Structure formats: C-alpha cells, structure tokens
Amino acid sequence: MTDGELAAHLADFAGRLLLDVRASGVFPAKALGKAGDQTANQFLCHALRAQRPDDGLLSEEEKDDAERLSKGRVWIVDPVDGTREYGEERADWAVHVGLAIDGVATVGAVALPGLGVVLRSDRPQPLPPANQPLRMLVSRTRPAAEAVAVAGRLGAELLPMGSAGAKAMAVVRGEADIYLHTGGQYEWDSCAPVAVAAAHGLFCSRVDGSPLRYNQPDVYLPDLIICRPELADAVLAAARAEAA
C-alpha cells in the first residue's frame, strides 16, 4: 500500500473497531472512552510498526519516544479525537492517521465513523461553494473567545461541533468555511486533518500565519486556522486585530 492507502485503511478499520467497542454494551459510560482509546491505539500502533518499521511514531495514547526526532518520516495518530463525543454516541468524533515528512503534515486520513466517511489526502475532491453567510466552526462545549470575536468581524455564523478532526473535515466537506482554534492542542489533534485539508486546497497555518510544524520536541501546538483559500487574508487580518 502507498502511504495514503495505508493511512486511509488504518483510520477506517480503527473507526469500525471503535463502533464495535461502543456497540458491545459492556462498558459503562465513564469507561467507554478509555476502552475505545486503548483498543484503537493498540491496533494503529502495532499496524504502523508492522507496515512502516523504519518510520517514527507519535500517538496521543503512547509514551513519547524521543527516537522519532531522528526520523524524517513520523506517523502521528489520534486513536479517538473527541473522546467525549464518542462516549456520548454522537457523530462528531474522528480517527486521525497522519504522516509528517520533514516536519510537514504531508499524508493523512481522517475517519468519521459516525458518518461512515473517510477523508484522505490522496483522493482530494473539489471544494463545494462557500456558504452565504460564512460559517465558522467553534467548540460545542467551550468556544474560544478569539474565534467568536473573529466570526463577529467577518459576519460569520457560528457552528458548534465536537472534535478537531470533525471540525476540520466540515470545512473540507463544505459544511463550514473557517475553523479557527486557539484553545490549546497537540500535534496529533491536527496533523492528519491538516494533511487532508491542504490536499483539498484549503489554507492551513498557525493563527499568526506561520507554518504548522510537526515532529517537534514539544508536541504542544496550540492554535491553527483551516479555511477556504480566498478567505485566508481576511481571517488572518481579523485574528491579528483581535490579538492587538
């Protein structure tokens, strides 16, 4: 399999495993998220080590290994992005399988198991038309004040949603036009979504406009913008105005 095919296959299969774990009915609500995380993580990490033994690996659910810093190719995975939504049997959660090459999110697949969809960097589709008025994604439980303020400057409607991957893919799918996040994230929250979004022609950067870099010693990557390319200048200007 190519890297793109492998990412998509693993994200899809892990998503189906997670649905099976949830459907088993043997886990109380508080234990379901942990069971799902561990099940999907074991599958993804074992599979990647078997299929790409020379590559590095970074997972939210694995102890970090500094050996990855010596690798040019590093797989970055989030077995369940949106554990709360997964446990609540919502659809806005995701599985992320991304590959950073020389620090750039290059290959990725994001499975949305609740919707039966896998979006992938190696099969980009044309972007749907922009929404009128514009729609901007925010957290459904703790919308960042900066994102709300930027939406106001742009005259955009707010669209609350769960996981980072679900929000990023909503822009790819044309359900929204802008995803701006400032509330704190890690590399596994955005690597695969950024690879998929960029392959579909979307603009991706830090909130200050600088590039998103992966496989760093400190994996904290607290903010990002994913938006339609024609909106990038306006979104960045609004973000700078709010930060001033």
Secondary structure, DSSP 8 states (H G I E B T S, - for coil): --HHHHHHHHHHHHHHHHHHHHHT--S-HHHHHHHHHHHHHHHHHHHHHHH-TTSEEEETTS---GGGGG-SEEEEEEEEE-HHHHHTT-S--EEEEEEEETTEEEEEEEEETTTTEEEETTS--------SS-EEEEESSS--HHHHHHHHHHT-EEEEES-HHHHHHHHHTTS-SEEEE-S--BHHHHHHHHHHHHHTT-EEE-TTS-----S-SS-B---EEEE-GGGHHHHHHHHHHHH-
